[in-house]
Amino acid sequence: MDVLVELSSYPELDDRIVIVRAGDEVDAVFVRTERFNVLIDTLGTPELCRMALNLLEEKAADRPLIVINSHMDWDHFWGNAAVAGRAAIIAHAAALDRLRAPSAQQLLRDKTSQESRFRNVELIGPDITFSGSMVLNGGDLTLELIHTPGHTPDHIAIWIPELRICLAVDAVEYPIPEVWSKSAEDLGLIRSSLQRIRDLDARLVIPAHGQTSSPSTVKANLAYFEALADRIDRLNESQLTDGQLSRSSGFRLEDFVAIPDGMPADTATFYRNCHETNLGATVQAHIEKRKSA
């Protein structure tokens, strides 16, 4: 699959911030400050990241580069080899656990067998890690790195208070985000992370998927999880154990959110799978709540 990298923007987006778009696969973000440049995520391969850096060359030439890995999902950090040794890479400490897990190498083997473009990928981790939060002071702009788990254990979002812009990456997604697992704990984490982003009262919220900058996406994501919980609360014991619940009328993805016109069939299937995970986590949360009542 050929992926085209291009630079993009949104209405009202400050010109110090550039969207680095790898087709429909993922968006990275470039931020230029007085003291340094920041690249949030390195895309899915070193080649894609090099294409992005070439496009950004004029904007990035006169100051050092810092790279932030928002989380260890393949489409966000597999391009790290393109910046290793020339830029410090920052991630949350939980990223190291994911990087060291056998499943990380297995995923690379699987994707390499499916697409030749992944053959040059090396799993390169961060140089600097943190727990909780971290602040980068760029002079004119501040980048606050906020731990926002739930989609993944290591996920971070970036808040730029001077511009009231939140780079939400995968903590917010259009049409829906996906919880890390079908556990009640992870469901609670993703909902808490969404509430934290909502409470920032951002002027723009920019996720890595969905090509939107509207803060209303955060409220829509929260409303989706609320609707899931409300509908699950009405089920009896036998309905809760229905393995086909996500395909039942009233519980399908399209019963909760509108599937965008023109969305490719494989993308719609991906989000239906996300919905199935979210539904499973909501069922588990409901069962645990009943047991503790």
LINGI-V630032 format. One line per field, one symbol per residue. ss: DSSP state (@ for helix, = for strand, . for the rest). phi: phi as a letter, one per 40 degrees, with the letter a starting at -180 (. if undefined). A space follows every 50 residues. Layout:
ss=???
phi=???
This chain:
ss=....====........======...=======....====.....@@@@@ @@@@@.@@@@....====.....@@@@..@@@.....=====.@@@@@@@ .@@@@@@@@@@@@@.@@@.........===..=====....======... .....=====....=====..............@@@@@@@@@@@@@@@@. ...====........@@@@@@@@@@@@@@@@@....@@@@....@@@... ..@@@.........@@@@@@@@@@@@@@@@@@@@@@@@@@@@.
phi=.cbccacaabdgcdccbbcbbcfccabcbbbbbccabbbcgbgcadcccc dcccccdccbcbacbbbbccaccdcbbccddcbdgbacbbacdccccccc cdccccccccccccaccccccbcbcccbbabgaabbccgcbbbccbcbch cacbcbbbbbccbfbbccfbcbabcacbccacbccccccccccccccdcc fccbbbccbhfabccccccccccccccdccccccccdccccccbdcbcdg bcdccbbccddgcddccccdcccdccccccccccccccccccc
